[in-house]
Amino acid sequence: MEIVPSGKVLGARVLGADLGKPLSARDFGVILGALGRHSVLCIPGQMLEATSLKGFAGRFGELEINVAGTFQDPVHPEVMILSNIKENGKPIGLADAGQDWHTDMSYSATIAFANVLYAIKVPRRNGKALGSTEFASMHAAYDALPADIKARLDGKTVLHDFAKFWDKARAQPGSTRKALTEEQRRKKPPVSHPVFLTHPITGRKVLYCNPGYAMRINELPEDESDELLAFLFRHQLQPKFCYAHSWTEGDVLMWDNIGTLHQALPDYTADEHRLIKRCQVMADRVFDPEFTQQAV
C-alpha cells in the first residue's frame, strides 16, 4: 500500500488496498498509523458487501449499533444506511445524517474511535460531486489555543448529550426524524469527558468539545461556561483547521473521531441520490498501548 498525503491540515489517500480481503498485520498497522498522522483516510476503488465493510471496520474496535434502531442492514445491524433514496414511498436510509458540526459518540461513556463510510451512490450536478464531508483538526485547534485558555480549561470536563444534536436535526425543515422515546433517551444519558484528551496514537493533546453534543463545562458557572463554549466552537472551525472530502463511488472514507470534528454538506436535492453505508468503531481498544503499538 501507498499513503499519499493531501498536503493539507488533514487527509491522505491509501492506494493499493483491497478491503474485500482481510488485511495483513502489516497493512493494518500502516492504516492505523496513517489514521493517527492524517486523521482522514480515503481508500478509493472498493467494491464491498456489508460483510466486508463490517469485517474491515471491526479490526479497529467494537462496532456500535445505533441507539435509534433504524436504517440498519437487515443481517448486519452494525452497518447503517445513509441515504435520501425512497422506495415505495419509504426512505431506505437516514437522509440527514451528520448535517452539522459534531464528533460522533462524544455523548457515550465509551467514545468513538473511527467512522468507516462506503460510498455506493454520489449525487452529482453538472458533473460535479455533491455532498462533501468536511473535517476540522482538533490537534491543530488545541495547539492554537491561547495559553491562558489552555490553563483555564486544564482538568475541566464537558457534559455531552445525544439529544442535543438529534433534536436540532428534527427541527430542520423537511426532517423525517422521529422524536426520541423515553427509552432511547434513557439508553443515552448525558456523560462527561475531559475538555482536553491525549490522543492514543499521536500522544498529543486534542480539543475534545464539539458544538453538536457539548452542553456545558461542568466546573464553571453557567454564564462562564456558555461564553467559553461559544469561543471554543468559533475557534475550532477556523478555515485553517478544516479539510473537505469530495466523494466518488467506491470510496471508503475512514476518519478519527477523537482528533476531528465533521459535518456532511446537504447541497443536493431529493432527486440527486446519495447512498452510503457506515460503521462506527468504538474506542474500546485504541487506548490500549498494545493496540496502538501496531501502528506503523
C-alpha positions in Angstrom: 0.0 0.0 0.0 1.0 3.6 -0.5 -0.1 6.5 1.7 -0.4 9.8 -0.3 -0.9 12.8 2.0 -3.3 15.5 0.8 -0.8 18.3 1.6 -3.4 20.0 3.8 -4.0 20.1 7.5 -5.9 16.7 7.3 -6.3 13.9 4.8 -4.4 11.2 2.9 -5.3 8.6 0.2 -4.5 4.9 0.7 -3.6 3.4 -2.6 -3.3 -0.3 -3.4 -5.6 -1.6 -0.8 -8.4 -4.2 -1.3 -10.7 -4.1 1.7 -12.7 -7.0 0.3 -9.9 -9.2 1.7 -8.7 -9.5 5.3 -5.8 -7.1 6.0 -2.4 -8.5 6.8 -1.0 -7.4 10.2 1.5 -5.1 8.3 -1.3 -3.4 6.3 -3.4 -3.0 9.3 -0.5 -1.3 11.1 0.1 1.0 8.1 -3.6 2.1 8.1 -3.7 2.6 11.8 -0.5 4.7 11.8 -1.7 6.8 8.8 -5.0 7.4 10.5 -3.2 8.8 13.5 -1.0 11.0 11.4 -3.6 12.3 8.9 -6.9 11.8 10.7 -8.9 11.3 7.5 -8.1 8.5 5.0 -9.7 7.9 1.6 -9.3 4.3 0.3 -10.7 4.5 -3.3 -11.9 1.9 -5.7 -13.5 -0.5 -3.4 -16.4 -3.0 -4.1 -17.7 -4.2 -0.8 -20.6 -6.1 0.7 -21.8 -5.4 4.2 -19.9 -8.3 5.5 -16.6 -7.0 4.1 -17.3 -3.4 5.4 -18.1 -4.8 8.8 -15.0 -7.0 8.8 -12.6 -4.2 7.9 -14.1 -1.7 10.4 -14.3 -4.4 13.2 -10.5 -4.8 13.1 -10.2 -1.4 14.8 -12.7 -1.8 17.7 -16.2 -2.9 18.7 -18.9 -1.7 16.2 -21.7 0.3 17.6 -25.4 -0.5 16.9 -27.1 2.9 16.7 -29.5 3.7 19.5 -32.2 4.9 17.1 -32.5 1.3 15.8 -33.5 2.3 12.2 -32.0 2.1 8.7 -29.7 -0.8 9.5 -28.6 -3.7 7.3 -31.1 -6.5 7.9 -28.3 -9.1 8.6 -25.6 -6.8 10.0 -27.1 -4.1 12.2 -23.7 -2.6 12.8 -23.9 -1.4 9.2 -26.1 1.7 9.0 -27.6 3.1 5.8 -27.3 6.8 5.0 -29.5 7.8 2.0 -32.1 10.2 0.6 -33.5 7.4 -1.6 -37.1 6.3 -1.2 -38.5 3.0 -2.4 -42.3 2.5 -2.5 -42.6 5.9 -0.8 -40.5 5.0 2.2 -36.9 6.1 2.9 -34.3 3.3 2.8 -31.8 5.2 4.9 -31.2 8.2 7.2 -31.3 11.2 4.9 -29.9 13.9 7.2 -27.1 12.2 8.9 -24.3 14.4 10.2 -25.5 17.7 8.8 -23.9 20.0 11.3 -20.5 20.0 13.1 -20.1 17.3 15.7 -18.0 14.4 16.9 -19.7 11.0 16.8 -20.4 9.3 20.1 -18.9 12.0 22.4 -22.3 11.5 24.2 -21.3 7.9 25.1 -19.3 6.7 28.1 -17.1 4.8 25.6 -16.4 7.3 22.9 -15.9 6.6 19.2 -12.5 6.0 17.7 -13.3 6.0 14.0 -16.0 6.1 11.3 -15.8 4.0 8.2 -18.1 5.0 5.3 -18.5 3.3 1.9 -19.9 5.3 -1.0 -22.3 3.5 -3.4 -24.1 6.4 -4.9 -22.8 10.0 -5.0 -25.1 12.9 -6.1 -23.8 15.0 -8.9 -24.8 18.2 -10.7 -23.3 19.3 -14.0 -20.6 16.6 -13.5 -19.6 17.9 -10.0 -19.9 15.6 -7.0 -22.1 17.0 -4.2 -22.5 16.0 -0.5 -18.9 16.5 0.5 -17.9 15.7 4.1 -15.9 18.5 5.9 -13.5 18.0 8.8 -11.7 20.1 11.4 -8.5 19.1 13.1 -8.7 19.1 16.9 -4.9 18.6 17.1 -4.4 21.9 15.3 -7.2 23.6 17.3 -5.7 22.6 20.6 -2.2 23.7 19.5 -3.5 27.2 18.5 -5.5 27.9 21.7 -4.2 30.8 23.7 -2.1 29.8 26.7 -4.5 31.4 29.2 -7.4 29.3 27.8 -5.4 26.1 28.0 -4.6 26.9 31.6 -8.1 27.9 32.4 -9.6 24.6 31.0 -6.9 22.2 32.1 -8.6 19.4 34.1 -12.1 20.6 33.3 -14.8 18.4 31.9 -17.7 18.9 29.4 -21.2 17.4 29.5 -22.3 15.8 26.2 -25.9 15.0 25.4 -27.1 12.8 22.5 -30.5 14.5 22.4 -28.9 17.9 21.6 -27.9 17.0 18.1 -30.9 14.8 17.4 -33.5 17.4 18.5 -31.7 20.1 16.5 -31.8 17.9 13.4 -35.5 17.2 13.9 -36.2 20.9 14.0 -34.8 21.4 10.5 -37.4 21.8 7.6 -38.2 18.5 5.9 -36.7 16.3 8.6 -38.2 12.8 8.9 -36.5 12.0 12.2 -38.9 10.8 14.9 -38.8 12.2 18.4 -36.7 10.1 20.7 -38.6 7.9 23.0 -38.1 8.0 26.8 -36.4 4.6 26.5 -34.0 5.8 23.8 -33.1 8.8 26.0 -32.6 6.6 29.0 -30.2 4.4 26.9 -28.1 7.5 26.2 -28.0 9.7 29.3 -25.6 12.7 29.2 -22.0 11.9 30.0 -18.9 14.0 30.8 -15.4 13.8 29.2 -12.3 16.0 29.7 -12.1 19.1 27.6 -8.6 18.1 26.5 -7.7 14.4 25.7 -4.4 12.9 25.0 -4.7 11.2 21.6 -3.8 7.5 22.0 -1.9 7.2 18.7 -0.2 10.6 18.4 0.3 11.2 22.1 -0.6 14.9 21.5 -3.4 16.9 23.2 -6.7 17.4 21.3 -9.6 19.7 22.0 -12.5 17.2 22.7 -15.5 19.6 22.7 -17.9 19.9 19.8 -21.0 22.0 19.0 -23.2 19.0 18.2 -23.3 17.5 21.7 -21.4 19.6 24.2 -23.7 21.2 26.7 -21.7 22.9 29.4 -18.3 22.9 31.2 -19.2 21.3 34.5 -16.8 23.1 36.8 -17.7 26.6 35.7 -20.8 28.8 36.4 -23.3 28.6 33.6 -22.6 32.0 32.1 -18.9 31.5 32.1 -19.4 28.0 30.6 -21.6 29.4 27.8 -19.0 32.1 27.0 -16.1 29.7 26.8 -18.0 27.1 24.8 -19.0 29.8 22.2 -15.4 30.8 22.0 -14.2 27.2 21.5 -16.9 26.5 18.8 -15.7 29.6 16.9 -12.0 28.8 17.4 -12.1 25.1 16.2 -13.9 25.9 12.9 -11.4 28.4 11.5 -10.7 27.6 7.9 -7.1 26.9 8.6 -8.1 23.8 10.6 -10.5 22.5 8.0 -10.5 20.0 5.1 -13.2 18.7 2.8 -13.5 15.3 1.1 -15.3 15.2 -2.3 -16.8 11.7 -2.7 -16.5 9.2 -5.6 -18.4 5.9 -5.9 -16.3 3.2 -4.4 -14.6 5.4 -1.8 -14.1 4.1 1.7 -13.6 7.1 3.9 -12.2 6.5 7.4 -11.7 9.2 10.0 -10.5 9.6 13.5 -13.3 10.9 15.8 -11.0 11.6 18.7 -9.0 14.1 16.7 -11.6 15.7 14.4 -15.0 17.3 14.0 -17.0 16.6 10.9 -20.2 17.6 9.1 -21.9 16.4 5.9 -22.9 19.1 3.4 -26.6 18.8 2.3 -26.0 20.7 -1.0 -28.1 18.2 -3.1 -31.8 17.7 -3.7 -34.1 14.8 -3.0 -33.8 13.8 -6.7 -29.9 13.7 -6.5 -29.4 10.4 -4.9 -26.9 9.5 -2.2 -26.3 6.1 -0.8 -23.6 5.4 1.8 -23.1 2.6 4.3 -21.5 3.3 7.6 -19.8 1.5 10.5 -19.0 3.3 13.8 -15.9 2.0 15.6 -15.8 2.5 19.3 -12.7 3.4 21.3 -12.7 0.2 23.3 -9.2 -0.9 22.0 -7.4 2.2 20.9 -6.5 3.4 24.4 -4.7 0.1 25.0 -0.9 0.5 24.4 -0.7 -3.0 23.0 -3.2 -2.0 20.3 -1.5 1.3 19.4 1.9 -0.3 19.2 0.7 -1.9 16.0 0.7 1.4 14.3 3.4 1.8 11.6 
